[in-house]
Amino acid sequence: MDRVDMFIEVPHVDYEKLADTRSGEPSVKIRERIELARELQLKRFTRTKLVCNSEMTVTEVRDFCKVEDSAQSLLKAAMKQLYLSARAFHRILKLGRTIADLEGTDIIKAHHIAEAIQYRPRRTE
């Protein structure tokens, strides 16, 4: 069974946004970005048995998830404020790596980490 580690809350959308006639990024462009990201991952994992970022272990996360200083600071703050586990830490880095791949950059930046943090599961208490 596959595990889902990404959650997105879907807020109410105002009528004005739904009725807006401007178009977003075309599906063809999105597909191209995804294909390029997959190629980056296949190239990255050439000498391993891995195929994609989600398959990385802790060791591979250390090897393949290079993070800029500001992203490291953001992740540190999130760990403290949100009481995140080691597992959550590594999931955020793997997802940040994927977001950076979609952008075509080798270094995980603060906005990649911020986006990855948004996709973590929410506690319901």
BAFI-3210 file (N, C-alpha, C; in Angstrom, 3 decimals, decimal comma, padded with zeros to 6 digits):
// residues 125
n [1|2|3|4|5|6|7|8|9|10|11|12|13|14|15|16|17|18|19|20|21|22|23|24|25|26|27|28|29|30|31|32|33|34|35|36|37|38|39|40|41|42|43|44|45|46|47|48|49|50|51|52|53|54|55|56|57|58|59|60|61|62|63|64|65|66|67|68|69|70|71|72|73|74|75|76|77|78|79|80|81|82|83|84|85|86|87|88|89|90|91|92|93|94|95|96|97|98|99|100|101|102|103|104|105|106|107|108|109|110|111|112|113|114|115|116|117|118|119|120|121|122|123|124|125]
n.u [000,841|000,553|001,755|000,430|001,839|001,285|-000,771|-003,464|-005,251|-008,330|-009,551|-012,561|-013,638|-013,926|-016,571|-015,747|-013,102|-013,500|-014,979|-013,242|-011,707|-009,103|-006,440|-004,671|-001,491|-000,838|-001,789|-000,019|002,435|002,781|002,985|005,411|007,228|006,997|007,923|010,591|011,470|011,252|013,196|015,485|015,502|015,862|018,407|019,860|019,718|021,120|023,251|022,107|019,489|017,231|014,348|012,795|012,384|010,802|011,505|013,845|016,074|017,060|019,852|020,230|018,736|020,392|022,543|021,492|019,851|020,520|020,537|019,854|021,091|019,030|016,780|017,381|017,261|014,539|013,390|014,397|013,145|010,470|010,506|010,852|008,648|006,391|006,660|007,733|008,340|011,186|010,658|008,815|010,514|012,281|010,449|009,585|011,962|012,349|010,086|010,516|012,802|011,649|009,949|011,875|013,090|011,027|011,196|013,614|016,069|019,146|019,611|017,819|015,592|014,406|011,697|010,891|010,971|009,080|006,750|006,626|006,233|003,655|002,199|002,126|000,579|-002,247|-002,849|-005,650|-007,454]
n.v [-001,174|002,216|005,223|008,319|011,418|014,062|016,759|018,905|021,700|022,838|025,872|027,940|029,314|032,454|033,797|035,690|034,982|032,492|033,196|034,701|035,505|035,256|033,091|030,401|028,782|026,813|023,358|021,892|023,184|022,746|019,972|019,719|020,845|018,957|016,640|017,408|017,660|015,000|013,863|015,111|013,885|011,169|011,328|012,243|010,027|008,037|006,271|004,761|002,721|004,097|005,886|008,146|011,177|010,664|008,163|008,325|007,587|008,441|008,788|009,301|011,622|013,356|013,342|014,292|016,501|019,511|022,463|025,926|028,509|030,228|028,686|026,539|027,799|028,474|025,919|024,955|026,704|025,998|023,359|023,722|025,409|024,036|021,578|019,336|016,003|013,783|012,291|013,956|016,099|014,961|014,297|016,842|017,875|016,111|016,685|019,401|019,159|018,075|020,183|022,118|020,821|020,961|023,616|023,685|023,976|023,347|023,741|023,679|026,110|028,738|029,364|026,983|025,216|026,479|026,115|023,302|022,811|023,739|021,676|019,633|017,145|018,131|018,468|017,208|018,171]
n.w [000,000|-000,814|000,700|001,715|002,020|001,809|002,350|001,637|002,491|001,362|000,802|000,941|-002,143|-003,609|-005,637|-007,552|-008,147|-009,321|-011,552|-013,007|-016,052|-016,859|-017,798|-016,246|-015,772|-018,588|-019,061|-020,627|-020,235|-017,510|-017,496|-018,911|-017,058|-015,014|-016,283|-016,774|-014,132|-013,291|-014,951|-013,895|-011,377|-012,057|-013,210|-010,991|-009,325|-010,616|-009,922|-007,968|-006,520|-006,520|-007,782|-007,539|-005,551|-003,280|-002,434|-001,035|001,659|005,037|004,900|002,145|001,914|003,300|001,528|-000,945|-000,557|-000,588|001,185|001,306|003,539|004,599|004,201|005,820|008,305|008,394|008,404|010,812|012,633|012,152|013,034|015,791|016,539|015,632|016,706|015,286|014,139|013,628|011,395|010,054|009,522|007,607|005,598|004,830|003,789|001,604|000,060|-000,339|-001,914|-004,218|-004,989|-005,527|-007,673|-009,562|-010,082|-011,206|-009,872|-008,106|-005,425|-002,394|-001,512|000,710|000,100|-001,048|001,099|002,747|001,233|001,231|003,958|004,254|003,147|004,951|007,088|009,023|012,489|014,106|016,701]
ca.u [000,000|001,284|001,487|000,263|002,465|001,024|-002,154|-003,746|-006,569|-008,917|-010,441|-013,664|-013,189|-014,892|-017,143|-014,941|-011,946|-013,979|-015,499|-012,159|-011,479|-007,669|-006,075|-003,464|-000,463|-001,447|-001,446|001,159|003,609|002,907|003,498|006,825|007,976|007,005|008,823|011,959|011,774|011,468|014,498|016,481|015,545|016,475|019,831|020,402|019,755|021,700|024,084|021,358|018,299|016,099|013,757|012,265|012,723|010,038|012,129|015,093|016,201|017,702|021,199|020,104|018,283|021,615|023,385|020,877|019,028|021,352|019,599|020,491|021,051|017,726|015,848|017,754|016,719|013,084|013,080|014,706|012,063|009,256|010,672|010,635|007,320|005,330|007,006|007,751|009,135|012,278|010,012|008,280|011,687|012,755|009,393|009,628|013,138|012,105|009,109|011,226|013,669|010,779|009,509|013,045|013,244|010,022|011,688|014,865|017,218|019,852|019,590|016,492|015,535|013,431|010,309|010,587|010,676|007,807|005,663|006,577|005,646|002,203|001,564|002,184|-000,734|-002,666|-003,383|-007,058|-007,643]
ca.v [000,000|003,479|006,141|009,707|012,305|015,439|017,133|020,278|022,193|023,587|026,881|028,455|030,175|033,500|033,781|036,527|034,201|031,429|033,805|035,423|034,938|035,052|031,680|030,097|028,073|025,735|021,986|021,466|023,743|022,033|018,642|019,872|021,029|017,679|015,743|017,856|017,308|013,548|013,626|015,506|012,856|009,967|011,625|012,323|008,706|007,108|005,240|004,166|001,956|005,015|006,442|009,478|011,754|010,086|006,901|008,571|007,298|009,526|008,965|009,930|012,991|014,108|013,429|014,917|017,671|020,657|023,506|027,222|028,886|030,769|027,552|025,794|028,561|028,317|024,555|024,884|027,407|025,177|022,186|024,150|025,972|023,070|020,324|018,323|014,807|013,531|011,834|015,147|016,825|014,336|014,438|018,229|017,999|015,395|017,446|020,611|018,757|017,930|021,521|022,733|020,165|021,538|024,950|023,484|024,447|022,306|024,063|023,887|027,473|028,972|029,280|025,565|024,667|027,067|025,423|021,917|022,842|023,921|020,427|018,595|016,835|018,959|017,754|017,523|017,932]
ca.w [000,000|-000,871|001,794|001,288|002,990|001,424|002,601|001,246|002,867|000,254|001,374|000,145|-003,236|-003,940|-006,982|-008,440|-008,600|-010,217|-012,772|-013,676|-017,386|-017,113|-017,704|-015,492|-016,532|-019,376|-018,676|-021,394|-019,546|-016,231|-017,841|-019,268|-015,807|-014,298|-017,003|-016,503|-012,739|-013,261|-015,569|-012,894|-010,340|-012,627|-013,348|-009,633|-008,704|-011,586|-009,277|-006,850|-006,910|-006,384|-008,995|-007,262|-004,251|-002,166|-002,034|-000,301|003,081|005,774|004,335|000,832|002,135|003,632|000,331|-002,106|-000,224|-000,218|001,606|001,572|004,952|005,008|004,231|007,019|009,439|008,367|008,819|012,246|013,333|012,031|013,902|017,172|016,763|015,314|017,372|014,241|014,385|012,681|010,159|009,390|009,040|006,367|004,578|004,359|002,923|000,343|-000,705|-000,742|-003,027|-005,393|-005,374|-006,154|-008,980|-010,460|-010,421|-011,931|-009,098|-007,351|-003,993|-001,801|-000,989|001,783|-000,374|-001,269|002,428|003,193|000,528|001,717|005,302|004,092|002,721|005,985|007,689|010,156|013,646|014,423|018,140]
c.u [000,892|000,849|001,398|000,829|002,234|-000,460|-002,345|-005,149|-007,089|-009,926|-011,578|-013,111|-014,289|-015,342|-016,262|-013,730|-012,367|-014,424|-014,432|-011,828|-009,993|-007,345|-004,779|-002,448|-001,104|-000,945|-000,199|002,440|003,860|003,495|004,988|007,684|008,086|007,956|010,287|012,386|012,038|012,819|015,632|016,635|016,196|017,982|020,508|020,631|020,361|022,454|023,412|020,224|017,049|015,630|013,281|012,572|012,019|010,662|013,393|014,979|016,866|019,090|021,141|019,591|019,495|022,476|022,801|020,051|019,906|020,431|020,353|020,264|019,680|016,669|016,104|017,179|015,210|012,687|013,336|013,593|010,770|009,335|010,356|009,194|006,204|005,565|007,011|008,685|010,283|011,702|009,458|009,412|012,150|011,715|009,413|010,817|012,932|011,121|009,712|012,152|012,850|010,308|010,664|013,284|012,250|010,420|013,019|016,103|017,813|019,760|018,150|016,503|014,413|012,000|009,921|010,205|009,336|006,633|005,518|005,936|004,126|001,490|001,589|000,797|-001,021|-003,178|-004,813|-007,294|-008,922]
c.v [001,245|004,375|007,561|010,602|013,772|015,722|018,599|020,638|023,038|024,571|027,228|029,393|031,171|033,390|034,540|035,776|033,117|031,993|034,572|034,741|034,762|033,573|031,526|029,419|026,913|024,351|021,488|021,952|023,034|020,651|018,694|020,025|019,726|016,693|016,116|017,499|015,813|013,172|013,993|014,422|011,578|010,147|011,624|010,934|007,628|005,960|004,602|003,315|002,835|005,509|007,871|009,897|011,080|008,790|007,088|008,158|008,504|009,816|009,691|011,360|013,865|014,336|014,324|016,172|018,792|021,855|024,805|027,600|029,378|029,666|026,694|026,474|028,416|026,930|024,372|025,528|026,593|023,959|022,553|024,572|024,955|021,701|019,155|017,178|014,711|013,078|013,019|015,982|016,272|014,399|015,843|018,424|017,295|016,152|018,773|020,335|018,650|019,294|022,266|022,120|020,727|022,935|024,878|023,977|023,320|022,497|024,275|025,244|027,610|028,845|027,840|024,903|025,197|026,367|023,991|021,840|022,966|022,619|019,329|018,341|017,728|018,073|018,169|017,157|018,553]
c.w [000,000|000,272|001,239|002,376|002,677|001,595|002,247|001,701|001,720|000,826|000,415|-000,920|-003,566|-005,388|-007,970|-008,986|-009,579|-011,560|-013,558|-015,000|-017,718|-016,953|-016,921|-016,391|-017,290|-018,936|-019,385|-020,715|-018,218|-016,479|-018,169|-018,012|-015,034|-014,971|-016,778|-015,077|-012,610|-013,868|-014,603|-011,828|-010,862|-012,776|-011,980|-009,051|-009,611|-010,918|-008,067|-007,407|-006,868|-007,744|-008,758|-005,826|-003,080|-001,644|-001,202|001,162|003,742|005,190|002,999|000,943|002,457|002,388|-000,756|-001,819|000,315|000,004|001,865|003,040|005,402|005,069|005,472|008,265|009,536|008,863|010,319|013,067|013,300|012,949|015,355|017,422|016,573|015,955|016,380|014,607|013,378|011,338|009,365|008,797|007,696|005,253|003,987|003,428|001,583|-000,538|-001,179|-001,919|-004,320|-005,894|-006,062|-007,541|-009,990|-010,913|-011,174|-011,205|-008,255|-005,844|-003,531|-001,114|000,030|001,286|-000,728|000,056|002,934|002,524|001,032|003,103|005,216|003,759|003,786|006,568|008,881|011,270|013,880|015,881|018,593]
res [m|d|r|v|d|m|f|i|e|v|p|h|v|d|y|e|k|l|a|d|t|r|s|g|e|p|s|v|k|i|r|e|r|i|e|l|a|r|e|l|q|l|k|r|f|t|r|t|k|l|v|c|n|s|e|m|t|v|t|e|v|r|d|f|c|k|v|e|d|s|a|q|s|l|l|k|a|a|m|k|q|l|y|l|s|a|r|a|f|h|r|i|l|k|l|g|r|t|i|a|d|l|e|g|t|d|i|i|k|a|h|h|i|a|e|a|i|q|y|r|p|r|r|t|e]
***
